[in-house]
Amino acid sequence: MLPNGEKTFVGNSYTIDSVRRQADGVYICTASNNIGTTVNEEIDLNILYPPEVKEEQSIVFTVEGQETEIVCIVHAEPKADVLWYRDTLQLDMTEWRITDVRGNRYTLRLRKVQKTDFGNYSCVADNGLGKSKRSIEVTGRPDVAVITSSKQSRSKNSYEMLWTVKSYSPIIEYKLLYRPDRTNKSNQEIQYKRPMRRWNDDWTELLLNPASTDQLEKSRTETIRDLDPGTKYEATVQSRNRYGWSEVSQSFFFTTSTKNEAHPANSVLSDPELRDMSITAINKAAPKTIQTPLLCIMAMVTYYFA
């Protein structure tokens, strides 16, 4: 495909409307007049341009003691010199901090991460035609949680929310915020570094303990109760480990049912199973169970005083 979008072009000259680095390469010109053999000529087009830098990950999640890579993809002609910085300080290479170049892939490798290695890094590329850089954060905080539960509740007054989060360190607590949907109204931006009791008067906040696990990807289920029937809600999740709070998850929207769905008789769970699911089981026979010992006690007291 030619730079202007054609497969082939007929004419004595070819003009590239907007030159980009992708137009670089070999072009073949073919000449023929139906007399004699066809003549081909190759033209190698070399386009000079300043560096274009893209980070492989804008945030790199890790933990102390682990080897971590920070990667920048650099395109430049002529080839660029790439330097690495932490904040504003240019980094010197050591046995614990090394660089590697493979084609357009420039890597800074931290062989054994220490707490002092957390922070903002940048790769700066310069080839004389221009300079470009990208910033990358290295952190031990949890990644952003991903809510994976259904968008439709089976209950009219409750909703079971499921989410997963990646964290190299154990999660200390989760923060779940929810409120009736206000997408038609102006929403403020949710940005804060530490937990608040309420973000504003509309949000309800739940601080939740995590399940104990050594897995990198951790999951949590929570039943939100006392909801209104047939109502759309907005929810977000945030996670904390010993390095701090994650960023707030993307807003997730779910809707409660207008009525509770009936469950088949063979799907009824035992009281212990219900407790494991954080569901309160109501025993309708409880009043009868309580009345029997109470009547026995009253009979014993009457007999004693008689």
Secondary structure, DSSP 8 states (H G I E B T S, - for coil): --TTS-S---SS----SS--GGG-EEEEEEE--SSS--EEEEEEE---EEEEEEES-SEEE--TT--EEEEEEEEEES--EEEEEETTEE---BTTEEEEEETTEEEEEESS--GGG-EEEEEEEE-SS-EEEEEEEEE-S----EE-S-SB-SSSS-EEEEEEEE-SS---EEEEEEEE--TTS-------SS--S-SSTT-EEEEE-------SEEEEEEEE-S--TT-EEEEEEEEEETTEE------EEEE--SS-----GGG---HHHHHHTT-----TTHHHHHHHHHHHHHHHHHHHH-
